[in-house]
Amino acid sequence: MSLAQLPPLRESLEAHGLLAKKSFGQHFLLDLNITRKIARLAGVGAGDLVIEVGPGPGGLTRALLETGAEVIAVEKDERFAPLLDELAVAAGGRLTVRLADALEVDEAALAAGRPAHVVSNLPYNVGTPLLIKWLTGPFTPATLTLMFQKEVAQRIVARPGASAYGRLAVLAQATCEAALVMEAPARAFTPPPKVDSAVVRLTPRPDRPPGPLLDALQTLTQAAFGQRRKMLRSGLKPVGGEALCAAAGIDPSRRAETLTVAEFLALAAALRPVR
Ligand code: SAM
């Protein structure tokens, strides 16, 4: 059976007696028009390697395989193994399935030295920790195309001054170009979640800050946004307060939400020698 001959996703789920499990954050995209759109936004094709987290019944996986890309799919819920094995056969060797927790996998080892694009309709419960792992960890994806709860997507792309601007925006934009590229209403999913979703596309910057600077940035944004209504001189007290602001040339009477990503990076650079 080829990819085009596979039964509709709903039939595959029924044939395998599979129902969504809340504990795994399972909300499926069964409409191939939507999954094809995500695959198009990911911009992948023949010769590319994709790491997909949480293939579940494989709707997005099918769309990614249709582009000609090779896919390594990491799924925690073993119930999907037989269904994904059928998909792997239909894909003629371009799909490898790993039954594992994506928080624990070593993506660099999976990719074996090849550049890899990360594409996922993320499980809500681990979406943010996974993103932070890819933004700051030793493995740098070629690109990331990720479906989040809309509110999280907005926090990733928020600009200074916006209420959604915080740690996630600073970390994401210090390491990547980030854009919200698609919205999906709750009714697009089976079962529908309580909130709408959106896809964010992230392209790592060639001048991505090195690991120690990212560590400092995480410490700093935690302190600064932990007390976002306070002036930096008091919000940043535990990490150097006024002296740190002076070293970075930042007015200590400003509030965290007004600082640009470049200003946070200047503070992080000043924090490293202080610590
Ligand atoms: N990709 C499918 C789709 O779009 O229909 C399913 C998306 S569903 C929102 C999230 C998927 O991630 C589920 O298949 C779930 O079992 C899986 N998952 C949840 N936690 C995971 C983890 N820690 N590691 C790997 N997969 C996980």
Residues whose N, C-alpha, C, O or C-beta is under 5 A from the ligand:
A	BS01	SAM	F24 G25 Q26 H27 F28 L29 V53 G54 P55 G56 P57 G59 L60 V74 E75 K76 D77 A100 D101 A102 L103 N121 L122 P123 V126
